[in-house]
Amino acid sequence: MESSKPMETPLASNWMKENVTSGGVVEAIIYKQLVGSLMYLVNTRPYMFYAVKKLRQDMVKSIKLYWKETKHVLRYIRGTTLHGYHP
């Protein structure tokens, strides 16, 4: 993720419109650990609460669409750490 392109928003605006049945399943434990880490991060970045809440609601279904959006959040975090804090 170090060489990934930083994002300007925590979540893509149209991510829930994608077909959730078209993707495969990802490793549930890794997905849950990553979302858990993001939940901890919300304590210091409360403006990310909505994005993390949406990902947390779907922790039971660890499909590629949710994994893709979780990586989007990580790229957003990368962009905020590179360019300074800006909610």
C-alpha beads as a LAMMPS data file, in Angstrom:
LAMMPS data file: protein, C-alpha beads

87 atoms
86 bonds

1 atom types
1 bond types

-500.0 500.0 xlo xhi
-500.0 500.0 ylo yhi
-500.0 500.0 zlo zhi

Masses

1 110.0

Atoms # bond

1 1 1 0.000 0.000 0.000
2 1 1 3.032 2.314 0.292
3 1 1 3.144 2.967 -3.444
4 1 1 -0.629 3.328 -3.822
5 1 1 -2.332 6.472 -5.013
6 1 1 -3.686 8.588 -2.107
7 1 1 -7.445 9.230 -2.091
8 1 1 -9.240 12.455 -1.245
9 1 1 -12.335 10.899 0.354
10 1 1 -12.680 8.102 2.931
11 1 1 -15.257 6.191 0.821
12 1 1 -16.122 6.157 -2.855
13 1 1 -19.492 7.834 -3.334
14 1 1 -20.996 5.027 -5.414
15 1 1 -19.472 1.965 -3.793
16 1 1 -22.760 0.482 -2.535
17 1 1 -24.223 0.561 -6.068
18 1 1 -21.812 -2.133 -7.227
19 1 1 -23.053 -5.683 -7.397
20 1 1 -22.149 -7.398 -4.125
21 1 1 -22.671 -10.882 -5.537
22 1 1 -20.181 -10.486 -8.386
23 1 1 -17.064 -10.630 -6.222
24 1 1 -15.503 -13.522 -4.416
25 1 1 -14.893 -13.930 -0.725
26 1 1 -11.718 -12.687 0.971
27 1 1 -10.050 -13.973 4.133
28 1 1 -12.543 -13.079 6.880
29 1 1 -9.990 -12.905 9.702
30 1 1 -7.764 -10.421 7.890
31 1 1 -10.754 -8.278 6.920
32 1 1 -12.064 -8.229 10.491
33 1 1 -8.627 -7.355 11.878
34 1 1 -8.262 -4.479 9.437
35 1 1 -11.723 -3.086 10.200
36 1 1 -10.964 -3.465 13.918
37 1 1 -7.801 -1.414 13.460
38 1 1 -9.788 1.246 11.617
39 1 1 -12.317 1.305 14.478
40 1 1 -9.442 2.056 16.847
41 1 1 -8.190 4.799 14.521
42 1 1 -11.580 6.546 14.704
43 1 1 -10.687 7.542 18.278
44 1 1 -8.099 9.968 16.895
45 1 1 -9.867 10.727 13.589
46 1 1 -13.575 11.030 14.373
47 1 1 -14.350 12.451 10.913
48 1 1 -13.756 8.930 9.546
49 1 1 -16.525 7.439 11.692
50 1 1 -19.087 7.133 8.878
51 1 1 -16.726 5.281 6.538
52 1 1 -15.588 2.858 9.226
53 1 1 -19.165 2.353 10.411
54 1 1 -20.250 1.342 6.897
55 1 1 -17.401 -1.157 6.638
56 1 1 -18.074 -2.481 10.134
57 1 1 -21.755 -3.103 9.374
58 1 1 -20.732 -5.565 6.698
59 1 1 -18.004 -7.389 8.630
60 1 1 -19.987 -10.618 8.428
61 1 1 -19.808 -10.580 4.622
62 1 1 -16.120 -10.427 3.794
63 1 1 -16.446 -10.086 0.031
64 1 1 -14.076 -8.407 -2.410
65 1 1 -16.238 -5.279 -2.738
66 1 1 -15.842 -4.510 0.979
67 1 1 -12.134 -5.390 0.853
68 1 1 -11.737 -2.957 -2.055
69 1 1 -13.434 -0.186 -0.085
70 1 1 -11.332 -0.937 2.981
71 1 1 -8.231 -0.447 0.844
72 1 1 -9.777 2.832 -0.362
73 1 1 -9.918 3.982 3.266
74 1 1 -6.268 2.986 3.738
75 1 1 -5.279 5.020 0.679
76 1 1 -7.219 7.965 2.123
77 1 1 -5.317 7.625 5.403
78 1 1 -2.074 7.512 3.450
79 1 1 -3.011 10.766 1.714
80 1 1 -3.792 12.504 4.996
81 1 1 -0.519 11.426 6.565
82 1 1 1.503 12.553 3.542
83 1 1 -0.109 15.984 3.283
84 1 1 -0.960 16.670 6.906
85 1 1 -4.178 16.309 8.847
86 1 1 -7.265 17.702 7.128
87 1 1 -10.749 16.434 7.913

Bonds

1 1 1 2
2 1 2 3
3 1 3 4
4 1 4 5
5 1 5 6
6 1 6 7
7 1 7 8
8 1 8 9
9 1 9 10
10 1 10 11
11 1 11 12
12 1 12 13
13 1 13 14
14 1 14 15
15 1 15 16
16 1 16 17
17 1 17 18
18 1 18 19
19 1 19 20
20 1 20 21
21 1 21 22
22 1 22 23
23 1 23 24
24 1 24 25
25 1 25 26
26 1 26 27
27 1 27 28
28 1 28 29
29 1 29 30
30 1 30 31
31 1 31 32
32 1 32 33
33 1 33 34
34 1 34 35
35 1 35 36
36 1 36 37
37 1 37 38
38 1 38 39
39 1 39 40
40 1 40 41
41 1 41 42
42 1 42 43
43 1 43 44
44 1 44 45
45 1 45 46
46 1 46 47
47 1 47 48
48 1 48 49
49 1 49 50
50 1 50 51
51 1 51 52
52 1 52 53
53 1 53 54
54 1 54 55
55 1 55 56
56 1 56 57
57 1 57 58
58 1 58 59
59 1 59 60
60 1 60 61
61 1 61 62
62 1 62 63
63 1 63 64
64 1 64 65
65 1 65 66
66 1 66 67
67 1 67 68
68 1 68 69
69 1 69 70
70 1 70 71
71 1 71 72
72 1 72 73
73 1 73 74
74 1 74 75
75 1 75 76
76 1 76 77
77 1 77 78
78 1 78 79
79 1 79 80
80 1 80 81
81 1 81 82
82 1 82 83
83 1 83 84
84 1 84 85
85 1 85 86
86 1 86 87
